[in-house]
Amino acid sequence: MELLLDTANLEQIQKYVDTLPIDGVTSNPSIIKKEGKIDFFEHLRQIRQIIGKNRTLHVQVVATDYEGMLADAQRILKEVDDQVYIKVPSNEVGFRVMKELKRQGIHITATAIYTEFQGLLAIHAGVDYLAPYYNRMENLNIEASLVIQNLAAEIKRVHSDSKILAASFKNVSQVLQAINQGAQAVTIGSDVVAQAFSMPSIQKAIDDFSQDWQSIYQDSYIHDLS
């Protein structure tokens, strides 16, 4: 399993890269908006500096036409580096763009996937990652776990190198469901990361351990013992 952060906040990225086994960072125009009017390319370069070359960085094009999407992709690669995964919406124009990016040997993440059909097209287009929107599908009464299960089966059936990068989560349970149904990667926001550690029982167990230790050794820690 690959665990990615769905944020462009530098402090959050630094915090979780230092804390968790993070494999990369994903962003989109809505995530970028949360950071205010930043120097876009400098911000991306700072993210790259934090995560290093061994983690993946996924950046989305914003143009909506074929030539514009390709121009966006080339500018991102020029300003950051040629290892960036270009996120392309999985609509008709987007698939044409993916085909050309694939021809050029550029890393591709097919995004905005709501249906199994979109995912199947992405797999057969040879993208590196395909990003189904879990919670958004659920809100449309689409069984996201079944879509991921079927896409994972197709990847296995055709021996594809594409990976399912499940996105759009509101809670940890959805993340686990996506992984259990075959998603090779998940990208989660810092709010979902926080949920993972917010269970009261976790802190209670830690407090109980501390109290039991202190009942014998008072305020001394292991490294203080003589």
N, C-alpha and C positions, 0 to 999 in steps of 0.2 A: 504494500500500500504506500502511495505517495501522499503526503500531507502538505497542502499549500495554503498560504494566507490570502484571503480575498480582501485586500486593503492596499491603499497607497500611503498610509500614515507611517512616516519614517520612525517615530518613536515606538509604535506598535510592532513594526517589522523588526526593529533592533531588539526589542524585548523578547519576542518569541523566537527569533533566531538564536538568541543567547540561552533560551530556556528549553525549547522543544525541538524534536527532530523534523525541522521544516525542510521541505524539498523545493520550495519555490514560492513565487508571488504572482497573483493574478490581479488584473485591474480592468476597468472599463470606464467609459465616460462618466457614469453616475458615481463611481467610486472616486474618480479624480475630482469631481465637483465638490465632494466633501472636504477637500484640502484647500479650497478657495482658488483664487487666480494665481497659481504657482507658475514658475518657469518650468514648463512641461518637460522639456528634454533634460534640463539639469536635475529635476526631481527624479526622473527615471534613472539617470546616471548615479544618483545618490542611492537609489534602491539597489542598483547593481553592485555598487561598492559595498553595501551592507551584506547582501546575500552571497556575493562572490560569483565566480564563473561556474561552479559546480551545482548551483541551484538554477531552476528554470524561471524565466521572467516572461510573462504573457501580457502583451499590450494590444489593445483593440484599435482597429482603424475606425475613423468616424465619417469619412466620405460615404456616400450612398450609391455612387455610380462606379462603373468598372474602372475607368482610368483614374478616378480619384482614389479609390481604394488601393490600387497598385502604387500610386504616388505616395499615399500615406505610409504604406508598408515600407517602401524604399527609404523614406525620410526617417522613420523610426530606426531602421537598421543602420543607417548612416550616422545618426546622432547618438545612438547607444552602442550597439555592437551587432554583429551578424548572427549571434546566437539567440536573439530574442524570438520568442514564439509569437507570430502574428495572429491575433484573434480576428476572425472574419465571421460575420453573421451568416447563418445557414439559410439564406434565401437564394432565389434564382441567380441574381447577380453575384452573390457571395460565392456560390459554387463555381462560377466561371473564374472568379478571382483565385479561388483555391487551386484550380487546375493550372493556372499560369504560375502561381507561387510554387506549386509542386514541381513544375517544369524547371524552375530556377533553383531548386534545391533549398528553398526557404522553409523553415519550421512553421507549421500551421496548427492553430487550435480553432476548430469549428465551434462557434458559440451560438447562443440563442436557440438551442435545440429544445423543442417542446414535444416533438412527435417521434415515434419509432422510425418513421419513413425518413425524416431528416437525418437521424442517426445512421441509418443504413447507407444513405447516400454519402455521408461523411466517411464512413468506413471504407466504402468502395472508391472514394476519391483519394484515399491514401493519406488522410491527415494524420498528424502525430497525436493529437488529442481531440476529443469531441466532448463538448460540455452541455449535458442535459440539465435543465433548470428544475431541480427536484420540487421545491416548495411551490414554484409558480405552476408547475404541471398539476400538483395536487389541488391547487386553488381552482383549476379548470376542470376538476373531476377526472383528470388523467392519472391512471395508476402508475406513478413514477417508478416504483420498485419493479413492476413488471416490464416497463420499457427498458430499464437498465438490464434486467435479467436477459431479455431477448437480444439486446445489443451485445452483451457479453457472450452470449451463445453464438452470435454471428461472427464475432471476432475470432472465436475459437474454431468455428466451422471452416472459415476461409484462411486460417493461419495469418491473420492480419497483425501488423505491428501497431495498429492504432490503439490508444488507451482511452478509456472512459474517464473523463475528469468531471465528476459530478459537482454541481454548483447550486447556488440558491437554496440555502438551508436556513431554517428558523430554530432548530433545536438539534441536540446531539442524537436523539433517537432517529431522526431522518438521515443523519450522516452514517450511522451504523447500518441502517437498512440499505442504503446505497452500496456500502462496502460489502455487506453480506450477499447482495444480489449480483456482485461481480464488478463493481467500479474499481478500477486499478488505482484511481487517484480521486481525492476530494479537495475542494478549496472552500475554506470556511472563514467567516468574518471573526473579528476579535470578540464580538458579543457571544458567539457560539463557543469559542474557546473558553471564555469566562464561565459559561454555563457548565462546562465539563468539570470544573473544579468547585462549583458552588454548592454541591450537595452537603447539607449540614452534617451528615454522618462522617464525612471525610475529616472535617475539622474536629469533630468530637473525638474521633479515634486518636488524632494527634494530641489533643488536650489530655486525654486519658493516659497516653503513654508518658507525657511530660509530668503529670501529677504522680504517677507511680514511681517514676525515677526520682522526683524531688522528695518523695516520702522517705527515701533512703539516703540520697546524696545531697539533699537540699538544692542549692543553686549552682552546684558544680556540674559542668559538662564532662564528657568522656575525656576531652583533651586537657581538662583541668586536674584530673586525678593524678595523684603521685604514685 
